[in-house]
Amino acid sequence: MLDYAVSWRGRCMKQKGIRKIAVLGAGKIGESLIGGLIDAGLVARDQVVATARHQERLDMVSSRFRVATTLDNAQAVRGASVVILAVKPQAMEEVLAGIRGRMTRQQLVMSVAASVDTAFIEKRLGPRVPVVRAMPNTPCLVRQGMTVLARGRFADAQDLEVARRIFEPLGRCLILEERHMDAVTGLSASGPAYIYVVIESLAEGGVKVGLPRDVATTLAAQMVLGSATMVLQSGEHPAKLKDVVTTPAGCTIDGLLELEEGGLRVTLIKAVVRATRRAAELIRG
Ligand SMILES: NC(=O)c1ccc[n+]([C@@H]2O[C@H](COP(=O)([O-])OP(=O)(O)OC[C@H]3O[C@@H](n4cnc5c(N)ncnc54)[C@H](OP(=O)(O)O)[C@@H]3O)[C@@H](O)[C@H]2O)c1
């Protein structure tokens, strides 16, 4: 069984290898992907081509990553085995129109855009081009990302495997049904912003009680990293891990009481719900 799995996997890689990756829209997330993929050794610099709307942006990308760049999306997709669409949802229609008819079934299209479903892309790209939707987050840049993958109608197991090979070196990778993608966007793609606010606020607390700002920020950030690692590695419910820290009549319970009074839980829940709702609307502007 294992032999079969290994040889099947090997065949996938051979049939749909990664020769060249075109990143259409090398903005914040596109840049995180380019940096992460090169650092992880999945592709060499000369296997990447990046596009943007403005030359200034491309100058920045080429000096930072030393990859090929062009303003011409149609030129970028030529010869690419994988094309990653990393433009804003509102720019997707225009970008797809620019590469329509130039894509073949041998190429894999991956979209990281929120709100844009695989059916939208398939309809505009023409005959049965395989599309995999990915929802990564910016920590991909430091290879601690969270990416969820969902396949479209014409993508097969081999295409998903190629997509997984691209995103796995950048952090954790999960495969879900596409109907969950707006929720994923509201939680793990937007989530780093929520946690930066949490880290910033905790550091302010440290400053208020006399710690130097840089020390307070390091303490807060490392504590968040360690706590997240505990949840992932132990597999315990977060409430159980919280109880371990909270000794009777200690100081932590006083801190928790403040969090409850301030409505932290309900605020975070509402943040995910609101962002999920908005994620579904982005395609309309
Ligand atoms: N940011 C995140 O944390 C995150 C997480 C997951 C998914 N996403 C998704 O990733 C996508 C990009 O988001 P972002 O935050 O990276 O936005 P961004 O920083 O604004 O990047 C978008 C890039 O697209 C380029 N672009 C615009 N029109 C183009 C065109 N016609 N051809 C080629 N490139 C074009 C822009 O070029 P110029 O810079 O030259 O204008 C810009 O560099 C969005 O769909 C978003 O939903 C973002």
The ligand as an SDF file (V2000), in Angstrom:
LIG
                    3D

 48 52  0  0  0  0  0  0  0  0999 V2000
   -2.7900   40.2140    2.3920 N   0  0  0  0  0  0  0  0  0  0  0  0
   -3.1340   39.0600    2.9470 C   0  0  0  0  0  0  0  0  0  0  0  0
   -2.8640   38.7810    4.1100 O   0  0  0  0  0  0  0  0  0  0  0  0
   -3.8690   38.0270    2.1010 C   0  0  0  0  0  0  0  0  0  0  0  0
   -4.0590   36.7350    2.6220 C   0  0  0  0  0  0  0  0  0  0  0  0
   -4.6890   35.7740    1.8200 C   0  0  0  0  0  0  0  0  0  0  0  0
   -5.1320   36.1090    0.5650 C   0  0  0  0  0  0  0  0  0  0  0  0
   -4.9580   37.3660    0.1090 N   0  0  0  0  0  0  0  0  0  0  0  0
   -5.4450   37.6840   -1.2400 C   0  0  0  0  0  0  0  0  0  0  0  0
   -4.3100   38.0020   -2.0250 O   0  0  0  0  0  0  0  0  0  0  0  0
   -4.6830   38.9230   -3.0410 C   0  0  0  0  0  0  0  0  0  0  0  0
   -3.6980   40.0720   -3.0050 C   0  0  0  0  0  0  0  0  0  0  0  0
   -3.7840   40.7260   -1.7600 O   0  0  0  0  0  0  0  0  0  0  0  0
   -2.5700   41.6490   -1.2320 P   0  0  0  0  0  0  0  0  0  0  0  0
   -2.9020   41.9840    0.1590 O   0  0  0  0  0  0  0  0  0  0  0  0
   -1.2940   41.0060   -1.5710 O   0  0  0  0  0  0  0  0  0  0  0  0
   -2.8300   42.9400   -2.1470 O   0  0  0  0  0  0  0  0  0  0  0  0
   -1.7370   43.9550   -2.7400 P   0  0  0  0  0  0  0  0  0  0  0  0
   -0.6060   44.0920   -1.8120 O   0  0  0  0  0  0  0  0  0  0  0  0
   -2.4970   45.1690   -3.1460 O   0  0  0  0  0  0  0  0  0  0  0  0
   -1.2070   43.1970   -4.0420 O   0  0  0  0  0  0  0  0  0  0  0  0
   -1.9110   43.1340   -5.2460 C   0  0  0  0  0  0  0  0  0  0  0  0
   -0.8920   43.2410   -6.3700 C   0  0  0  0  0  0  0  0  0  0  0  0
   -1.5960   43.0450   -7.5820 O   0  0  0  0  0  0  0  0  0  0  0  0
   -0.9520   43.8740   -8.5310 C   0  0  0  0  0  0  0  0  0  0  0  0
   -1.8560   44.0890   -9.6600 N   0  0  0  0  0  0  0  0  0  0  0  0
   -2.9660   44.8630   -9.7270 C   0  0  0  0  0  0  0  0  0  0  0  0
   -3.5050   44.7890  -10.9600 N   0  0  0  0  0  0  0  0  0  0  0  0
   -2.7140   43.9670  -11.6830 C   0  0  0  0  0  0  0  0  0  0  0  0
   -2.7370   43.4940  -13.0190 C   0  0  0  0  0  0  0  0  0  0  0  0
   -3.6910   43.8630  -13.8770 N   0  0  0  0  0  0  0  0  0  0  0  0
   -1.7510   42.6360  -13.4140 N   0  0  0  0  0  0  0  0  0  0  0  0
   -0.7860   42.2470  -12.5750 C   0  0  0  0  0  0  0  0  0  0  0  0
   -0.7050   42.6570  -11.2790 N   0  0  0  0  0  0  0  0  0  0  0  0
   -1.6580   43.5140  -10.8590 C   0  0  0  0  0  0  0  0  0  0  0  0
   -0.6260   45.1420   -7.8090 C   0  0  0  0  0  0  0  0  0  0  0  0
    0.4250   45.8130   -8.4780 O   0  0  0  0  0  0  0  0  0  0  0  0
    0.9330   47.2730   -8.0550 P   0  0  0  0  0  0  0  0  0  0  0  0
    1.5520   47.1040   -6.6840 O   0  0  0  0  0  0  0  0  0  0  0  0
    1.9340   47.6330   -9.0900 O   0  0  0  0  0  0  0  0  0  0  0  0
   -0.2760   48.1510   -8.0190 O   0  0  0  0  0  0  0  0  0  0  0  0
   -0.2050   44.5950   -6.4330 C   0  0  0  0  0  0  0  0  0  0  0  0
    1.1830   44.4360   -6.3560 O   0  0  0  0  0  0  0  0  0  0  0  0
   -6.1000   39.3960   -2.7450 C   0  0  0  0  0  0  0  0  0  0  0  0
   -6.9750   38.7920   -3.6550 O   0  0  0  0  0  0  0  0  0  0  0  0
   -6.3530   38.9080   -1.3310 C   0  0  0  0  0  0  0  0  0  0  0  0
   -7.7030   38.5190   -1.1690 O   0  0  0  0  0  0  0  0  0  0  0  0
   -4.3130   38.3440    0.8330 C   0  0  0  0  0  0  0  0  0  0  0  0
  1  2  1  0
  2  3  2  0
  2  4  1  0
  4  5  1  0
  4 48  2  0
  5  6  2  0
  6  7  1  0
  7  8  2  0
  8  9  1  0
  8 48  1  0
  9 10  1  0
  9 46  1  0
 10 11  1  0
 11 12  1  0
 11 44  1  0
 12 13  1  0
 13 14  1  0
 14 15  2  0
 14 16  1  0
 14 17  1  0
 17 18  1  0
 18 19  2  0
 18 20  1  0
 18 21  1  0
 21 22  1  0
 22 23  1  0
 23 24  1  0
 23 42  1  0
 24 25  1  0
 25 26  1  0
 25 36  1  0
 26 27  1  0
 26 35  1  0
 27 28  2  0
 28 29  1  0
 29 30  1  0
 29 35  2  0
 30 31  1  0
 30 32  2  0
 32 33  1  0
 33 34  2  0
 34 35  1  0
 36 37  1  0
 36 42  1  0
 37 38  1  0
 38 39  2  0
 38 40  1  0
 38 41  1  0
 42 43  1  0
 44 45  1  0
 44 46  1  0
 46 47  1  0
M  CHG  2   8   1  16  -1
M  END
$$$$
